[in-house]
Amino acid sequence: MKAYRLTGLRRMELQEVAEPRITAPDEVLIRMRSVGVCGSDIHYYRTGRIGSQVVRYPFTLGHEGAGEVVAVGEGVTRVHVGDRIAIDPAMPCGVCDQCLAGRPHTCRNLRFLGTPGQAEGCLSEYIVLPEGSCYPLPEGVAWEEAAFVEPLSIGVYAVRLAGEMQGKTVAILGSGPIGMSVLLPARSYGAERIYMTDKIDERLALARRSGAAWTGNPQKEDVVKGILEQEPLGVDRVFECCGQQEAVDQAIRLLKPGGTLLIIGIPEQDTWTFPVDDLRHKEITVRNVRRQNDAVQEAIDLVADGRVKVKPLITHHFPFEKVPEAFDLVEGYRDGVMKAVIQM
């Protein structure tokens, strides 16, 4: 079968590789139908690493996906041949202390699609996954929407961690796919006003169309001042969704006493810094968000029921043969790209 593999920094090559086969009773063989290009894919594409996870070339990227079940192991009951499925790229062990404590997303032995040292990604014609990673799709959910379920589930989980949304004021710093994946469920669950920032004006325009009450570009204006003019007491929740130190600094200034900062963005640097005086005097809670935990089905239901609309966020489509063009576009933030999806 064919797979697109990362063979060096900013170099993707189409290669012939062995087709995966079912080797365990709980495994599912999937023909890929759509794959989203994620910011973490771009980290590997640009720098060859995320923290301690370093690429050994060649390596197949991709973890946001949807496909069709073509074969199942003898112990599989969750899905059947012919089913359309959304993919949860995480493969927890199920037996470590974290899994047994209901935290499979921090599994000690986690394997994750498209992560060096763990599992090859899904930018290939076929993949094999355990049935626990396969979620049947309701009728009417398109392939590209199903691929977007993975980032949306992260947003759903982050909003859940933030606590009650009804009547709350929220700032989302970074209006890319993850920021938008926070906006949509936050609105659905009752946030009163949502303020969003980004350095790309096209993304801000899409955020406004999707329900943001206010948007600002930090390269063109003082976004902290702009938000606090409307919320002089500060906001209840800030979601950092861009992996930038300046956004963390802005978040601490924006939060009211007792507020919560949720860090979702993946930084290229190895450390965050915090202004201790404000952090301490405001008694701000800082929470890291590690992907998602039991939020995939909830994300699928939000899309299927029409409570959130992800199609407007999928701004670019590419055939499988043009994967390098898709990565170049997303890496350069060109043409107002929000989410690029590979159509297999």
Secondary structure as GFF3:
##gff-version 3
##sequence-region A 1 344
A	DSSP	beta_strand	2	8	.	.	.	ID=ss1
A	DSSP	beta_strand	11	16	.	.	.	ID=ss2
A	DSSP	beta_strand	27	36	.	.	.	ID=ss3
A	DSSP	alpha_helix	39	47	.	.	.	ID=ss4
A	DSSP	beta_strand	49	50	.	.	.	ID=ss5
A	DSSP	beta_strand	53	54	.	.	.	ID=ss6
A	DSSP	beta_strand	64	72	.	.	.	ID=ss7
A	DSSP	beta_strand	84	87	.	.	.	ID=ss8
A	DSSP	beta_strand	90	91	.	.	.	ID=ss9
A	DSSP	alpha_helix	97	100	.	.	.	ID=ss10
A	DSSP	three_ten_helix	104	106	.	.	.	ID=ss11
A	DSSP	beta_strand	111	112	.	.	.	ID=ss12
A	DSSP	beta_strand	126	130	.	.	.	ID=ss13
A	DSSP	three_ten_helix	131	133	.	.	.	ID=ss14
A	DSSP	beta_strand	134	136	.	.	.	ID=ss15
A	DSSP	alpha_helix	143	162	.	.	.	ID=ss16
A	DSSP	beta_strand	169	173	.	.	.	ID=ss17
A	DSSP	alpha_helix	177	188	.	.	.	ID=ss18
A	DSSP	beta_strand	193	197	.	.	.	ID=ss19
A	DSSP	alpha_helix	201	209	.	.	.	ID=ss20
A	DSSP	beta_strand	214	216	.	.	.	ID=ss21
A	DSSP	alpha_helix	223	230	.	.	.	ID=ss22
A	DSSP	beta_strand	235	240	.	.	.	ID=ss23
A	DSSP	alpha_helix	245	254	.	.	.	ID=ss24
A	DSSP	beta_strand	255	263	.	.	.	ID=ss25
A	DSSP	alpha_helix	276	281	.	.	.	ID=ss26
A	DSSP	beta_strand	285	288	.	.	.	ID=ss27
A	DSSP	alpha_helix	296	304	.	.	.	ID=ss28
A	DSSP	three_ten_helix	311	313	.	.	.	ID=ss29
A	DSSP	beta_strand	314	319	.	.	.	ID=ss30
A	DSSP	three_ten_helix	320	322	.	.	.	ID=ss31
A	DSSP	alpha_helix	323	331	.	.	.	ID=ss32
A	DSSP	three_ten_helix	334	336	.	.	.	ID=ss33
A	DSSP	beta_strand	339	343	.	.	.	ID=ss34
###
